[in-house]
Amino acid sequence: MSNTSASVALPDGRSLQARINGSVLTLALGDQPLIQLQGERASESGDKKGTRDSARAWHLQLVECDGERRLEAIWAACYWHFALYPDCHTVHWRDLDIDAELLRSGLIANAQGVSLRSLFWQLPEQWLRAPASAGYPQLFAVAGGVRHPQRPPTPKGEVYRRFDNRLGQWISLRTLDVDTDLERFNRWQNDPRVSAFWEETGSLEEHRAHLQKLDEDPHSLMLIGCFDDEPFAYFEVYWAQEDRLGRYYDAGHYDRGIHMLVGEAHHRGPHKVRSWLSALSHYLLLDEPRTQTLVSEPRADNDRMIAHLQRVGFCRLKEFDFPHKRAALMAMTREGFFDRCDLC
């Protein structure tokens, strides 16, 4: 049988190396082998399939594993199959010692030795690059007549990174720096294509004052989206309960809303939107496990943006009138995102 080699990039800069010999897969980090498996892919009904995208389930026979790095080895095997096979939703293990540590890790869902895509992508350690909101103690405050949880301090710098195997590019999110990103934000907002929906044209000084105000607002988080570290988009994230949107629906304590702007024309297109919108949603749901719903309120006539949101799992709940626009309320639940889990 022929031997082939491949690799997958990891957010920490390392590469997961694979050697494939027939049905035997060996995974290593650097020169250190982690795990060796013998696998076959099959549909959930047990029928073997001949193409990668139809492989809804993998059956893995454990051959050898580095006992001292067992969790890392199991994680690597799950990542390999869930990242490279987007239609793979389950991995069935044979001859794997299922103990309490492995079950607590979330890598294995039950004593039968099943790994689930929907659980795997909820594990935050690899993708989050800054302290998360998760675990911040709950203390209620009242602002503007709204009782809501006190929000944690805003993170700084890069907060999320993942290699998109479908695009072959890094997708990352970092917080906006007013001095560094002012000119870029100003140029994007004054683009007629953007201003038609955002209506935020202005001078550098007007935009500086706007960004500084948002930077001091604990209910807002400004993010810059990057492909291969090139800034291409601005995302405004807000806690929905104390936002004006919270008056138009029954907002949960940790619901988060998003505004989205793609500023660089060469990064437009459905394939790019699929990548960054999934990444942005993934980051927000990992950042705060108590977040059960993500919302957005595009203009009701922004058919293109509404269609993009629907493709990644948002549904259109209703239309309503803001003072400045007729809006569509779009919402996606945590359960819906991870059940669909279109990450790769």
Buried (B, 14 or more C-beta within 10 A) or exposed (E): EEEEEEEBBBBEEEBBBBBBEEEBBBBBBEEEBBBBBBBEBBEEEEEEBEEEEBBBBBBBBBBEBBEEBBEBBBBBBBBBBBBBBBBBBBBBBEEBEBEEEBEEBBBBBEEEBBBBBBBBBBBBEBBBBBBBBBEBEEEEEEEEEBEBBEBBEBBEEBBBBBBBBBBEBBBBBBBBBBEEBBEBBBBBBBBEEBBEBBEBBBEEEEBBEBBEEBBEBBBBBBBBBBBEEEBBBBBBBBBBBBBEBBEBBEBBBBBBBBBBBBBBEEBBEEEBBBBBBBBBBBBBBBBBBBBBBBBBBBBBEBEEBBEBBEBBBBEBEEEBEEEEBEBBBBBBBBEBBBEBBBBB
